[in-house]
Amino acid sequence: MARNVGSRTSIAFVGAGKVGCSLARFLAGGEGVGLAGFFSRSAASAQDAAAFAGGRAFDELGELVAAADVVFVTTPDNAISQVAGGLVGCGASLAGKLVAHCSGATSSEALAACRKAGAAVASCHPLYAVSSRFQSWQELGRAWFTLEGDDAAVTVLEALLDSLGARHARIDAAQKARYHASAVMASNLVVGLYDMAADELSRCGLARADAEAALAALFLGNAEHIAADGVAASLTGPAARGDEATIGRHLARLEGDDRAVYELLTARCRQIAERGRG
């Protein structure tokens, strides 16, 4: 097993994109953590990542594995199993190592080949939209991290995150798809809902760009309230008031998918309002 955090733990990354660069820079700030560096299909990408976050750009997977206690796989999801096979066949022993991928949708079983080769495996996913290769690391301290996999591996990752004051939770690997669906609802699907709202506002006479901008303060204020006070305390509007007449007038003006989404989410808001009253 990898050395416990508190002694010197060396971490390395296979993949040098947004998540790899951001997570490397963030984790390298942990107590007793050393960043060995990066391996990527693109040598230039690995070099850029090392120049930004630290460590070195490795030319061979075997060199990276030999230099690291913990190997993070930060490639696209469909490449994780292939990378696991590459780690097994790289010529360096995985015995006693920790291998973790950072996918939200894929379970740690994608690294089963590494487990068979003697490594402890896990997934370590930051519940955050990592949008920038060189800026998002500054925001990861606000994120929850979700962990699943071999107990020995998860315990080491928990200690690493604790050293940075990062919040984390364990989930069951069998629930990974449900977990990722939750993240999509709170992140990606909100964009679709905002787009619907902007369309309806533009039909009232605002230019489309103005409609998007006009909704921003409302959207951001509500998001901040939810984050600070919870869902039930943040609910406002006709469903919270039990104002069915206003809801009826809304439905009379909405059509197609917009009407269906409004009805579905209003039903959920009625449930939240009832929960809040309870």
C-alpha positions as CSV (number, residue, x, y, z in Angstrom):
1,M,0.0,0.0,0.0
2,A,1.1,3.6,-0.6
3,R,2.8,5.3,2.3
4,N,0.5,7.1,4.6
5,V,0.1,10.9,4.2
6,G,2.3,12.4,6.9
7,S,5.4,10.8,5.5
8,R,6.3,11.8,2.0
9,T,3.7,10.6,-0.5
10,S,4.6,11.0,-4.2
11,I,1.7,11.4,-6.6
12,A,1.7,11.3,-10.4
13,F,-0.9,11.8,-13.1
14,V,-1.6,9.9,-16.4
15,G,-3.5,12.6,-18.3
16,A,-2.6,16.3,-18.4
17,G,-5.9,18.0,-19.2
18,K,-8.2,20.2,-17.1
19,V,-8.8,17.7,-14.3
20,G,-5.2,16.4,-14.2
21,C,-3.6,19.9,-14.1
22,S,-6.2,21.2,-11.6
23,L,-6.1,18.2,-9.2
24,A,-2.3,18.0,-9.3
25,R,-1.9,21.6,-8.4
26,F,-4.5,21.4,-5.6
27,L,-3.3,18.1,-4.1
28,A,0.4,19.2,-4.2
29,G,-0.5,21.7,-1.5
30,G,-1.2,18.9,0.9
31,E,1.0,18.1,3.9
32,G,3.8,15.7,3.0
33,V,2.8,15.4,-0.7
34,G,5.3,15.5,-3.5
35,L,4.2,15.8,-7.2
36,A,6.3,13.4,-9.3
37,G,4.8,14.7,-12.6
38,F,2.7,13.7,-15.6
39,F,2.5,11.3,-18.5
40,S,0.4,12.1,-21.5
41,R,0.0,11.0,-25.1
42,S,1.1,14.5,-26.0
43,A,4.6,15.2,-24.7
44,A,3.9,18.9,-25.0
45,S,0.8,18.6,-22.9
46,A,2.7,16.8,-20.1
47,Q,5.5,19.4,-20.3
48,D,3.0,22.2,-20.0
49,A,1.3,20.5,-17.0
50,A,4.6,20.0,-15.2
51,A,5.7,23.6,-15.8
52,F,2.4,24.7,-14.3
53,A,1.9,22.3,-11.4
54,G,5.3,20.9,-10.7
55,G,7.2,17.6,-11.1
56,R,8.4,16.5,-14.5
57,A,7.0,15.2,-17.8
58,F,7.6,11.5,-18.1
59,D,8.3,9.8,-21.4
60,E,7.4,6.3,-20.3
61,L,4.6,5.0,-18.0
62,G,7.1,2.7,-16.3
63,E,9.2,5.7,-15.1
64,L,6.1,7.4,-13.8
65,V,4.9,4.3,-11.9
66,A,8.3,3.8,-10.4
67,A,8.4,7.4,-9.1
68,A,5.0,7.5,-7.5
69,D,3.1,6.0,-4.6
70,V,-0.2,7.2,-5.9
71,V,-1.1,7.3,-9.6
72,F,-4.1,9.3,-10.7
73,V,-5.7,8.5,-14.0
74,T,-7.2,11.7,-15.4
75,T,-8.0,10.6,-18.9
76,P,-11.4,10.6,-20.6
77,D,-13.7,7.9,-19.2
78,N,-13.5,5.6,-22.3
79,A,-9.7,5.4,-21.9
80,I,-9.5,4.4,-18.2
81,S,-9.5,0.6,-18.7
82,Q,-7.0,1.0,-21.5
83,V,-4.7,3.0,-19.3
84,A,-5.1,0.4,-16.5
85,G,-3.8,-2.2,-18.9
86,G,-1.0,0.1,-19.9
87,L,0.0,0.5,-16.2
88,V,0.0,-3.2,-15.7
89,G,2.2,-3.8,-18.7
90,C,4.5,-0.8,-18.2
91,G,7.4,-2.8,-16.8
92,A,7.2,-1.3,-13.3
93,S,5.6,-3.1,-10.4
94,L,2.2,-1.9,-9.1
95,A,2.5,-3.9,-5.9
96,G,1.9,-1.6,-2.9
97,K,0.8,1.3,-5.2
98,L,-2.5,3.1,-5.2
99,V,-4.2,3.8,-8.5
100,A,-7.2,6.1,-8.7
101,H,-9.2,7.5,-11.5
102,C,-11.2,10.7,-11.3
103,S,-14.3,9.9,-13.3
104,G,-17.7,10.7,-11.9
105,A,-19.6,8.2,-14.1
106,T,-17.2,5.2,-14.0
107,S,-16.6,3.0,-11.0
108,S,-13.2,2.0,-9.6
109,E,-13.8,-1.5,-11.3
110,A,-12.4,0.1,-14.4
111,L,-9.0,-0.3,-12.7
112,A,-9.5,-4.0,-11.8
113,A,-6.4,-4.9,-13.9
114,C,-4.3,-2.8,-11.6
115,R,-5.8,-4.5,-8.5
116,K,-4.9,-7.9,-9.9
117,A,-1.3,-6.6,-10.4
118,G,-1.1,-5.7,-6.7
119,A,-2.4,-2.1,-6.5
120,A,-5.2,-0.8,-4.3
121,V,-7.7,1.0,-6.5
122,A,-10.3,3.7,-6.1
123,S,-12.1,6.6,-7.7
124,C,-11.7,10.1,-6.5
125,H,-14.1,12.6,-8.1
126,P,-14.3,16.3,-7.4
127,L,-18.0,17.3,-7.4
128,Y,-17.2,20.4,-9.4
129,A,-17.3,21.7,-13.0
130,V,-13.6,21.9,-13.8
131,S,-13.7,24.3,-16.7
132,S,-10.1,25.7,-16.8
133,R,-6.8,23.8,-17.1
134,F,-4.8,26.4,-15.2
135,Q,-7.4,28.3,-13.1
136,S,-9.9,25.7,-11.6
137,W,-7.4,24.4,-9.0
138,Q,-8.0,27.5,-7.0
139,E,-11.7,26.6,-6.7
140,L,-11.3,22.9,-5.7
141,G,-11.2,23.8,-2.0
142,R,-14.9,24.5,-2.2
143,A,-15.7,21.1,-3.8
144,W,-16.8,17.9,-2.2
145,F,-14.9,14.8,-3.3
146,T,-16.6,11.5,-3.6
147,L,-14.6,8.3,-3.1
148,E,-15.2,4.7,-3.7
149,G,-13.1,1.6,-4.1
150,D,-10.7,-0.6,-2.0
151,D,-10.9,0.5,1.7
152,A,-7.1,0.8,1.9
153,A,-7.0,3.1,-1.1
154,V,-9.9,5.2,0.0
155,T,-8.5,5.6,3.5
156,V,-5.2,7.0,2.0
157,L,-7.2,9.4,-0.2
158,E,-9.3,10.6,2.8
159,A,-6.1,11.4,4.7
160,L,-4.7,13.3,1.7
161,L,-7.9,15.3,1.4
162,D,-8.1,15.9,5.1
163,S,-4.6,17.5,5.0
164,L,-6.1,20.1,2.6
165,G,-9.3,20.6,4.6
166,A,-11.3,19.3,1.7
167,R,-14.7,17.8,2.3
168,H,-15.3,14.2,1.1
169,A,-17.8,11.3,1.3
170,R,-17.7,7.6,0.4
171,I,-20.3,6.2,-1.9
172,D,-21.1,2.7,-3.1
173,A,-19.5,1.8,-6.5
174,A,-22.9,0.3,-7.5
175,Q,-24.4,3.8,-7.2
176,K,-21.9,5.5,-9.5
177,A,-24.4,6.1,-12.3
178,R,-27.0,7.5,-9.9
179,Y,-24.3,9.7,-8.4
180,H,-23.3,11.1,-11.8
181,A,-27.0,11.7,-12.8
182,S,-27.3,13.8,-9.6
183,A,-24.3,15.9,-10.6
184,V,-25.7,16.3,-14.1
185,M,-29.1,17.5,-12.7
186,A,-27.4,20.1,-10.5
187,S,-25.0,21.3,-13.2
188,N,-25.7,20.5,-16.9
189,L,-29.5,20.3,-16.7
190,V,-29.7,23.6,-15.0
191,V,-28.2,25.1,-18.1
192,G,-31.0,23.7,-20.1
193,L,-33.6,25.1,-17.7
194,Y,-31.9,28.5,-17.8
195,D,-32.0,28.3,-21.6
196,M,-35.8,27.6,-21.5
197,A,-36.3,30.5,-19.1
198,A,-34.3,32.9,-21.4
199,D,-36.4,31.8,-24.4
200,E,-39.6,32.6,-22.6
201,L,-38.3,36.0,-21.5
202,S,-37.2,36.8,-25.0
203,R,-40.7,36.2,-26.2
204,C,-41.7,39.1,-23.9
205,G,-39.7,41.4,-26.0
206,L,-36.1,41.3,-24.7
207,A,-33.2,40.5,-27.0
208,R,-31.9,37.0,-26.4
209,A,-28.6,38.2,-24.9
210,D,-30.5,40.7,-22.7
211,A,-32.8,37.9,-21.5
212,E,-29.9,35.7,-20.4
213,A,-28.3,38.7,-18.6
214,A,-31.5,39.8,-17.0
215,L,-32.0,36.4,-15.3
216,A,-28.5,36.2,-13.9
217,A,-29.1,38.1,-10.6
218,L,-32.2,36.0,-9.9
219,F,-30.4,32.8,-10.7
220,L,-27.2,33.5,-8.8
221,G,-29.0,34.9,-5.8
222,N,-31.1,31.8,-5.5
223,A,-28.2,29.5,-6.0
224,E,-26.3,31.2,-3.2
225,H,-29.3,31.0,-0.9
226,I,-29.7,27.2,-1.6
227,A,-26.0,26.6,-0.9
228,A,-26.1,28.6,2.3
229,D,-29.5,27.7,3.7
230,G,-30.8,24.5,2.0
231,V,-33.5,23.8,-0.5
232,A,-36.6,24.1,1.7
233,A,-35.6,27.5,3.1
234,S,-34.8,28.9,-0.3
235,L,-38.1,28.0,-2.1
236,T,-40.1,31.1,-3.2
237,G,-42.8,31.6,-5.8
238,P,-46.3,30.4,-6.4
239,A,-45.7,26.8,-5.4
240,A,-44.3,27.9,-2.1
241,R,-47.3,30.1,-1.5
242,G,-49.9,27.6,-2.7
243,D,-50.9,30.1,-5.4
244,E,-52.6,27.7,-7.9
245,A,-54.3,30.5,-9.8
246,T,-50.9,32.0,-10.8
247,I,-49.6,28.5,-11.7
248,G,-52.7,28.0,-13.9
249,R,-52.0,31.3,-15.7
250,H,-48.4,30.3,-16.3
251,L,-49.5,27.0,-17.8
252,A,-52.0,28.7,-20.1
253,R,-49.1,30.6,-21.7
254,L,-46.5,27.8,-21.9
255,E,-46.4,25.2,-24.6
256,G,-44.6,21.9,-25.5
257,D,-41.5,21.0,-23.5
258,D,-41.5,24.2,-21.6
259,R,-45.0,23.5,-20.2
260,A,-44.1,19.8,-19.4
261,V,-40.9,20.9,-17.5
262,Y,-42.8,23.6,-15.7
263,E,-45.5,21.1,-14.6
264,L,-43.0,18.5,-13.5
265,L,-40.8,20.9,-11.5
266,T,-43.8,22.7,-10.0
267,A,-45.0,19.3,-8.6
268,R,-41.6,18.9,-7.0
269,C,-41.7,22.4,-5.6
270,R,-45.1,21.6,-4.0
271,Q,-43.4,18.6,-2.3
272,I,-40.5,20.8,-1.1
273,A,-43.0,23.4,0.3
274,E,-44.9,20.7,2.2
275,R,-41.6,19.4,3.5
276,G,-40.7,22.9,4.7
277,R,-44.0,23.3,6.5
278,G,-43.5,20.0,8.2
